[in-house]
Amino acid sequence: MVETEVYRVRNGEPSIKPKKKSTERYQRRLKTLCEQVANGEKSVSQFLNVVG
């Protein structure tokens, strides 16, 4: 695991950080809403009202 982190640092790749649960929930909700708009289940104005 340490070797992987050293490799990333040497190659300029970002470290992997744990995601917050609230961020994961928000991302899932946005994905669901986008799919609903794409499928015609919600209008864009409804999407914007939900998102804020």
TORMIVEX-311933 format. One record per residue (C-alpha): x, y, z. Coordinates in pm, whole numbers, always signed. Example, Ala and Ser with C-alpha at 12.3 -4.5 7.8 and 13.67 -1.06 7.14 Angstrom:
% TORMIVEX-311933
[[+1230; -450; +780]]
[[+1367; -106; +714]]
END
This chain:
% TORMIVEX-311933
[[+0; +0; +0]]
[[+283; +238; +82]]
[[+449; +147; -248]]
[[+133; +242; -433]]
[[+124; +581; -261]]
[[+491; +644; -342]]
[[+422; +553; -706]]
[[+134; +799; -720]]
[[+339; +1079; -568]]
[[+626; +1020; -811]]
[[+391; +1024; -1109]]
[[+199; +1330; -995]]
[[-126; +1140; -940]]
[[-360; +1253; -662]]
[[-397; +1045; -349]]
[[-717; +852; -304]]
[[-924; +1016; -33]]
[[-1222; +854; +134]]
[[-1554; +1002; +26]]
[[-1795; +1143; +277]]
[[-2127; +962; +300]]
[[-2313; +1286; +238]]
[[-2119; +1337; -86]]
[[-2198; +985; -202]]
[[-2569; +1033; -128]]
[[-2573; +1367; -311]]
[[-2400; +1217; -615]]
[[-2644; +924; -626]]
[[-2939; +1164; -599]]
[[-2804; +1381; -882]]
[[-2749; +1075; -1102]]
[[-3104; +957; -1037]]
[[-3246; +1300; -1115]]
[[-3044; +1324; -1438]]
[[-3171; +982; -1545]]
[[-3529; +1088; -1468]]
[[-3490; +1399; -1685]]
[[-3333; +1194; -1966]]
[[-3620; +941; -1951]]
[[-3882; +1215; -1952]]
[[-4002; +1135; -1600]]
[[-3916; +1487; -1480]]
[[-3892; +1818; -1662]]
[[-3587; +2041; -1642]]
[[-3780; +2290; -1429]]
[[-3872; +2012; -1183]]
[[-3507; +1906; -1175]]
[[-3395; +2260; -1098]]
[[-3655; +2296; -822]]
[[-3531; +1978; -655]]
[[-3162; +2072; -688]]
[[-3217; +2421; -559]]
END
